[in-house]
Amino acid sequence: MTNRTEPSHEDLSALMDGELGHAHAGPALALLQCAEGRAQWAIYHLIGDILRDPQSDALLQIDCTQRDRN
């Protein structure tokens, strides 16, 4: 979890891993109100699926056309 007052994608990751305290869960969940936060949540789930089962079809869900070029 970050030391900032605003929740971050790192906070979402910690929430998914069960490492975010209850006091910070609400602000982290607020990130799911925007499309970017929901997309990041989906990516974290996809990464978890692949890590748990590298032979799964989860890799087929990756859309490489939407990569950030910055």
ABEGO torsion letter per residue (X at the ends): XBABABBBAAAAAAAAAGABBAAAAAAAAAAAABAAAAAAAAAAAAAAAAAABAABAAAAABBAAABBAX
